[in-house]
């Protein structure tokens, strides 16, 4: 632009510079701490799994992100309410690892906070990342024993007439760091056949009883039953 001035005239020029800022996008991905594999949203993982969250930012507008990423961890599957834990991390860093986790529902979300970053605004909060931790399924093995704790079975350890027997149980496939809470039970049943079938109206069920599993996973023996007459039992 050209401005022609007469002698003695002045002109004032004003330059306005508007700083353009961009709003970052944020995409988060959950990871299994054991092998860094991805945990998909709404999926389930085994009892005792440890997890961490990651965040990827986009739409930088040509300027580096100098703010921080806030990771929120929830002990529910909806990201609702106050987070159980919140932490601020440098851009590119992962969240802290959470776990080993007990059975239940969990979730994460994250947000970029610009702070002193003049080139970017805060991002929106990322989509919720829900996941579920499964209960463990223990295995159980049993051995019938007589009053002398000798094994009784239908093979090489047949019982003598008049024997009194009890059942024993052993649990396995527990998860390190977790135990039974003292309320779980094992139900023992004794049948008057070799197939453990109760029959109509439990006609073949001779005895039944519950025993509470100890916190260390040990199971008390069943009550003793006998003396037994000739016949088949299981």
VOGU-3710 file (C-alpha; in Angstrom, 3 decimals, decimal comma):
1> xxxxxxxxxx> 0,000/0,000/0,000  1,269/3,477/-0,939  0,335/6,576/1,087  1,003/10,011/-0,450  1,583/12,738/2,156  1,684/16,481/1,766  4,434/18,393/3,478  3,847/18,424/7,205  1,317/15,525/7,228  1,815/12,363/9,341
11> xxxxxxxxxx> 0,402/8,875/9,114  0,133/6,291/11,898  0,389/2,613/11,016  -0,905/-0,143/13,299  0,241/-3,734/12,854  -1,901/-6,414/14,470  -0,390/-9,888/14,897  -2,885/-12,615/15,916  -1,251/-15,761/17,335  -2,942/-18,865/15,981
21> xxxxxxxxxx> -3,132/-21,766/18,448  -4,164/-25,339/17,708  -6,159/-27,798/19,753  -4,341/-31,139/20,060  -5,982/-34,464/19,434  -5,263/-37,267/21,906  -5,526/-41,018/21,390  -4,789/-43,426/24,230  -3,844/-47,100/24,245  -3,773/-49,479/27,208
31> xxxxxxxxxx> -0,836/-51,864/27,538  -0,185/-55,072/29,454  2,911/-54,433/31,570  4,033/-58,061/31,254  4,690/-57,947/27,506  3,621/-54,444/26,371  0,798/-55,928/24,301  -2,279/-53,814/23,637  -5,375/-54,277/25,791  -8,438/-53,513/23,699
41> xxxxxxxxxx> -11,232/-51,426/25,170  -13,955/-53,458/26,914  -11,809/-56,597/26,840  -10,943/-58,878/29,752  -7,563/-59,798/31,206  -6,511/-62,474/33,721  -6,442/-61,929/37,458  -3,189/-60,315/38,578  -2,565/-58,403/35,333  -0,647/-55,101/35,579
51> xxxxxxxxxx> -1,430/-52,339/33,080  -0,308/-48,882/32,010  -1,697/-46,228/29,669  -0,083/-44,449/26,709  -1,110/-41,274/24,860  -0,415/-40,070/21,321  -0,944/-36,386/20,467  -1,769/-34,956/17,060  -2,466/-31,606/15,339  0,646/-29,863/16,631
61> xxxxxxxxxx> 0,337/-26,988/14,113  4,052/-27,164/13,428  5,100/-26,516/17,019  6,317/-28,910/19,669  4,028/-29,792/22,559  5,565/-28,389/25,748  2,679/-29,058/28,139  1,938/-32,255/30,022  -0,398/-35,236/29,759  -2,642/-36,038/32,706
71> xxxxxxxxxx> -3,524/-39,725/33,090  -6,616/-40,655/35,137  -7,075/-44,151/36,576  -10,504/-45,351/37,761  -11,592/-48,431/39,677  -14,754/-48,624/37,600  -15,449/-49,321/33,960  -17,001/-45,975/33,060  -14,432/-43,254/33,906  -17,150/-41,690/36,046
81> xxxxxxxxxx> -16,587/-39,974/39,371  -13,335/-38,974/40,998  -10,309/-40,867/39,652  -8,642/-43,306/42,014  -5,305/-41,837/40,882  -4,266/-38,882/38,709  -0,754/-38,094/37,532  0,970/-35,636/35,223  3,537/-36,939/32,749  5,778/-35,415/30,102
91> xxxxxxxxxx> 4,560/-35,738/26,524  5,568/-39,167/25,211  5,812/-40,785/28,637  3,521/-43,586/29,744  1,420/-43,599/32,884  2,568/-45,450/35,974  1,831/-49,162/36,063  -1,272/-50,200/37,996  -1,443/-53,689/39,454  -1,311/-56,552/39,916
101> xxxxxxxxxx> -5,072/-55,984/39,708  -7,789/-57,909/41,478  -10,986/-58,992/39,784  -13,257/-56,112/38,779  -13,804/-53,259/36,351  -11,228/-50,545/35,625  -10,681/-47,692/33,169  -8,285/-44,913/32,120  -8,536/-41,626/30,269  -6,075/-38,822/29,568
111> xxxxxxxxxx> -5,876/-35,138/28,600  -3,199/-32,793/27,281  -2,856/-29,692/29,474  -1,102/-26,848/27,681  0,078/-24,897/30,719  2,675/-22,420/29,425  2,462/-23,833/25,889  1,385/-20,738/23,920  0,925/-22,650/20,669  -1,701/-25,125/21,867
121> xxxxxxxxxx> -4,855/-25,275/23,941  -5,829/-28,066/26,294  -7,080/-31,140/24,458  -10,417/-32,742/25,054  -10,410/-35,638/27,492  -9,682/-38,853/25,610  -12,255/-41,576/25,154  -12,714/-43,826/28,180  -10,692/-47,067/28,114  -12,661/-49,660/30,104
131> xxxxxxxxxx> -11,463/-53,196/30,781  -12,295/-56,070/33,107  -10,063/-58,296/35,229  -11,402/-61,841/35,391  -11,680/-64,058/38,410  -9,307/-67,009/38,508  -10,704/-70,537/38,223  -8,846/-72,896/40,551  -8,540/-76,594/39,836  -9,385/-79,143/42,503
141> xxxxxxxxxx> -8,193/-82,701/43,070  -9,528/-85,094/45,702  -8,324/-88,292/47,388  -10,468/-90,527/49,603  -8,708/-91,821/52,706  -9,477/-94,149/55,591  -9,040/-93,436/59,284  -5,317/-94,229/58,976  -5,007/-91,692/56,123  -4,352/-94,495/53,660
151> xxxxxxxxxx> -5,714/-93,908/50,158  -8,975/-95,644/49,258  -10,084/-96,080/45,631  -11,684/-98,554/43,212  -8,359/-99,744/41,809  -5,413/-100,958/43,869  -6,556/-99,487/47,193  -9,932/-101,110/47,729  -11,564/-100,577/51,090  -12,224/-103,325/53,595
161> xxxxxxxxxx> -15,723/-104,026/54,868  -16,589/-101,702/57,747  -14,087/-99,003/56,783  -14,678/-95,383/57,760  -13,612/-92,894/55,114  -13,194/-89,175/54,579  -12,391/-87,087/51,510  -9,487/-84,690/51,042  -9,207/-81,810/48,554  -6,307/-79,831/47,119
171> xxxxxxxxxx> -6,718/-76,562/45,206  -4,280/-75,437/42,510  -3,885/-72,803/39,794  -3,969/-69,882/42,184  -2,557/-66,472/41,238  0,517/-65,132/43,030  -0,367/-62,216/45,272  -4,008/-63,216/45,652  -5,605/-65,640/48,059  -8,966/-66,946/49,103
181> xxxxxxxxxx> -10,710/-64,600/51,502  -11,870/-67,143/54,055  -15,455/-67,254/52,745  -15,094/-69,678/49,820  -16,152/-73,257/50,487  -15,595/-76,741/49,117  -18,617/-79,045/49,111  -17,940/-82,719/49,718  -20,543/-85,300/48,652  -20,657/-89,074/49,168
191> xxxxxxxxxx> -22,782/-91,234/46,832  -23,923/-94,859/46,934  -22,691/-95,541/43,386  -19,529/-95,240/41,301  -20,740/-92,318/39,132  -21,347/-89,519/41,657  -24,933/-89,214/40,411  -27,452/-88,192/43,063  -30,476/-89,900/41,517  -34,102/-88,888/41,879
201> xxxxxxxxxx> -34,656/-86,732/44,963  -30,983/-87,317/45,923  -31,716/-90,971/46,634  -28,053/-91,867/46,051  -26,628/-89,026/48,144  -25,392/-90,409/51,459  -23,703/-87,349/52,908  -22,895/-83,739/52,003  -21,020/-80,984/53,795  -19,192/-77,704/53,222
211> xxxxxxxxxx> -15,726/-76,801/54,441  -14,341/-73,252/54,394  -11,157/-72,773/52,385  -8,332/-71,160/54,358  -6,693/-67,955/53,123  -3,615/-69,938/52,074  -5,756/-72,162/49,853  -5,723/-75,240/52,057  -8,977/-77,175/52,407  -10,075/-79,014/55,578
221> xxxxxxxxxx> -10,947/-82,679/55,148  -14,553/-83,774/54,940  -16,331/-85,292/57,894  -15,734/-89,022/58,348  -18,421/-91,424/57,163  -18,797/-95,081/58,098  -18,459/-97,846/58,870  -19,375/-98,749/55,292  -21,164/-101,877/54,261  -20,495/-103,831/51,102
231> xxxx> -21,312/-101,870/47,962  -20,215/-99,103/45,605  -19,391/-95,607/46,721  -18,019/-92,394/45,233
//
